[in-house]
Amino acid sequence: MSHKSIPGSPPVKHTQSGQNLPSARGIRRACSKELYRTAKRLKVYVSPKRMKQAEEYYYGKVITNLLWIGENRDNRKKLCEWWNTDVSAEIAAMWEVDVEPLKDAFQHAFGGYRL
């Protein structure tokens, strides 16, 4: 069945629910890259076991808040504030680092945004 648009009206767009949300694999990869870059900027060694543990924790937090993160995907300031509030303390404990340098390193790794 073909859809014809009425002259002067916008074209018909077919959308799928969740079209703007990334895949689980994409989210996992993004979390992994962000944490790797954060550790690199901290200039500390994070063992593979601790890195994996932090990735799983961060991934879980992102999945839990996926709709909010999707709505705010273009607002790096809000996303950094969320990370600082909801994620940083737990990862700092896992990596045995101070939370303030971790927050700063994440902000640099996340795209250079400064609060």
C-alpha positions as CSV (number, residue, x, y, z in Angstrom):
1,M,0.0,0.0,0.0
2,S,1.5,3.3,-1.0
3,H,1.1,6.6,0.9
4,K,0.7,9.7,-1.1
5,S,1.2,13.1,0.5
6,I,-1.3,15.9,0.0
7,P,0.2,18.8,-2.0
8,G,1.4,21.5,0.4
9,S,1.6,19.2,3.4
10,P,4.8,17.9,5.0
11,P,6.0,14.4,3.9
12,V,4.8,11.4,5.8
13,K,7.4,10.2,8.2
14,H,7.4,6.7,9.5
15,T,8.9,6.4,13.0
16,Q,9.6,3.5,15.3
17,S,9.3,3.8,19.0
18,G,12.7,4.1,20.6
19,Q,14.3,5.3,17.4
20,N,16.3,8.0,19.1
21,L,17.6,5.8,21.8
22,P,21.0,4.0,21.3
23,S,21.3,0.2,21.3
24,A,22.4,-1.7,24.4
25,R,25.7,-2.5,22.7
26,G,26.2,1.2,21.8
27,I,25.6,2.2,25.4
28,R,28.0,-0.4,26.7
29,R,30.7,0.7,24.3
30,A,30.2,4.4,25.1
31,C,30.4,3.7,28.9
32,S,33.6,1.7,28.4
33,K,35.2,4.4,26.3
34,E,34.2,7.2,28.7
35,L,35.7,5.3,31.7
36,Y,38.8,4.4,29.8
37,R,39.4,8.1,28.9
38,T,38.6,9.1,32.4
39,A,41.2,6.7,33.9
40,K,43.7,7.9,31.3
41,R,43.2,11.5,32.3
42,L,43.5,10.6,36.0
43,K,46.9,9.1,35.2
44,V,46.3,6.2,37.5
45,Y,46.4,2.5,36.8
46,V,43.0,0.8,37.1
47,S,43.1,-3.0,37.0
48,P,41.0,-4.8,34.4
49,K,38.8,-6.2,37.2
50,R,38.1,-2.8,38.6
51,M,37.5,-1.3,35.2
52,K,35.0,-4.0,34.3
53,Q,33.3,-3.5,37.7
54,A,33.0,0.2,37.0
55,E,31.8,-0.4,33.5
56,E,29.0,-2.7,34.7
57,Y,28.0,-0.2,37.4
58,Y,28.0,2.8,35.0
59,Y,26.1,0.8,32.3
60,G,23.5,-0.2,34.8
61,K,23.0,3.5,35.9
62,V,22.7,4.6,32.3
63,I,20.1,1.9,31.4
64,T,18.1,2.8,34.5
65,N,18.0,6.4,33.5
66,L,17.9,5.9,29.7
67,L,14.8,7.9,28.9
68,W,16.1,11.0,30.8
69,I,19.6,10.6,29.3
70,G,18.0,10.3,25.8
71,E,16.0,13.5,26.4
72,N,19.1,15.4,27.5
73,R,21.6,13.9,25.1
74,D,22.5,17.3,23.7
75,N,23.0,18.9,27.1
76,R,26.5,17.9,28.2
77,K,26.3,20.1,31.3
78,K,23.2,18.2,32.6
79,L,24.7,14.8,31.8
80,C,27.9,15.7,33.6
81,E,26.0,16.9,36.6
82,W,24.0,13.6,36.6
83,W,27.3,11.7,36.4
84,N,28.8,13.7,39.3
85,T,25.7,13.2,41.5
86,D,24.7,9.6,40.7
87,V,27.8,7.8,39.4
88,S,31.1,9.4,40.5
89,A,31.2,8.5,44.2
90,E,30.7,4.8,43.6
91,I,33.3,4.6,40.9
92,A,35.8,6.6,43.0
93,A,35.3,4.0,45.7
94,M,35.8,1.1,43.2
95,W,39.0,2.7,41.8
96,E,40.2,3.9,45.2
97,V,40.7,7.5,44.0
98,D,39.4,10.9,45.3
99,V,36.1,11.9,43.9
100,E,36.9,15.5,42.9
101,P,39.8,14.6,40.6
102,L,37.6,11.8,39.1
103,K,34.8,14.2,38.4
104,D,37.2,16.6,36.7
105,A,38.8,13.8,34.6
106,F,35.4,12.6,33.5
107,Q,34.3,16.1,32.4
108,H,37.5,16.3,30.3
109,A,36.9,12.8,28.9
110,F,33.3,13.5,28.2
111,G,34.1,16.2,25.7
112,G,36.0,18.8,27.5
113,Y,33.0,20.4,29.1
114,R,33.8,22.4,32.2
115,L,31.1,23.0,34.8
